[in-house]
């Protein structure tokens, strides 16, 4: 807070991203003050790269978020789910005997021991979840353009059956677009 106050008083061009910051899209989230800045920035980034398109923005990192932007430039909301590491830690923390599994090189369809079974369940479960969300939203938006971003995006890129557009810096693209929009 001290840094933000210093920047506000020392710079006439300081812009703080919050729920009142003007955006190049309509934010229809019921509680915009609780919406993650990374989520709205990724949505704005998707809008910048594919304007006026129905888009599903998937950010795969600590959490996996799924956000919908309509062709009318309306952000309508989305979903939040645990990411790979969070799922691995939850299995270890909330059970008595399951080990904490480290990142594995291969992902089997069927695990043949506890480690590979946990890895298979976590990774394949997320792949099915991501593909399921894409399939679900394609029913409402047949021309849906799907973005995949986040720290684990490129891990999932080749595992998904649906066509996606992987973008490494979608959140940064969106932040830059928000800055330019307000300049």
Residue pairs with C-beta under 8 A, 6 or more apart in sequence:
4 16
7 14
8 14
8 16
13 183
15 21
15 178
15 179
15 182
17 37
17 40
17 41
17 175
17 178
18 33
18 37
19 27
19 32
19 33
19 35
21 178
21 182
22 181
22 182
23 40
23 44
23 178
23 181
24 44
24 47
24 48
24 73
24 177
24 178
24 181
25 43
25 44
25 47
25 69
25 73
25 74
25 75
26 72
26 73
26 74
26 75
27 35
27 40
27 75
28 74
28 75
28 76
28 77
29 35
29 75
29 76
29 77
30 77
36 65
38 59
38 171
39 57
39 59
39 65
39 67
39 78
40 75
40 174
41 171
41 172
41 174
41 175
41 178
42 57
42 59
42 65
42 67
42 147
42 149
42 170
42 171
42 174
43 55
43 57
43 67
43 69
43 75
43 174
44 174
44 175
44 177
44 178
45 57
45 147
45 149
45 167
45 169
45 170
45 171
45 172
45 173
45 174
45 175
45 177
46 55
46 57
46 69
46 145
46 147
46 170
46 174
47 55
47 69
47 73
47 174
47 177
48 173
48 174
48 177
49 147
49 165
49 167
49 170
49 173
50 145
50 147
51 73
52 71
52 72
52 73
53 69
53 71
53 143
53 145
54 68
54 69
54 70
54 71
54 141
54 143
54 144
54 145
55 68
55 69
55 144
55 145
55 146
55 147
56 66
56 67
56 68
56 133
56 134
56 137
56 141
56 144
56 145
56 146
56 147
57 65
57 66
57 67
57 68
57 69
57 78
57 147
57 149
57 170
58 64
58 65
58 66
58 67
58 130
58 133
58 134
58 146
58 147
58 148
58 149
58 150
58 153
58 164
59 65
59 67
59 149
59 150
59 153
59 170
59 171
60 83
60 126
60 130
60 148
60 149
60 150
60 151
60 152
60 153
60 155
60 156
61 83
61 150
61 151
61 152
62 83
62 85
62 86
62 151
63 80
63 81
63 82
63 83
63 86
64 80
64 81
64 82
64 83
64 126
64 129
64 130
64 150
64 152
65 78
65 79
65 80
65 81
66 78
66 79
66 80
66 81
66 133
67 75
67 77
67 78
68 75
68 76
68 77
68 78
68 137
68 141
69 75
69 76
70 76
70 141
71 141
71 143
79 133
81 126
81 129
82 90
83 126
83 152
84 103
84 122
84 123
84 126
84 152
84 155
87 122
87 125
87 126
88 100
88 101
88 118
88 122
89 100
91 98
91 101
91 118
91 122
92 98
92 99
92 100
92 101
98 114
98 118
99 114
99 115
99 118
101 115
101 118
101 119
101 122
104 115
104 116
104 119
107 119
107 120
107 123
107 124
107 159
108 116
108 119
108 120
109 120
109 124
110 117
110 120
111 117
111 118
111 119
111 120
111 121
123 159
126 156
127 156
127 159
127 160
130 156
130 160
130 162
131 160
131 161
131 162
134 144
134 146
134 160
134 162
134 164
135 162
137 144
138 144
145 165
146 162
146 163
146 164
146 165
147 164
147 165
147 166
147 167
147 170
148 156
148 157
148 160
148 164
148 165
148 166
148 167
149 166
149 167
149 168
149 169
149 170
149 171
153 166
153 167
153 168
154 166
154 168
157 164
157 166
167 173
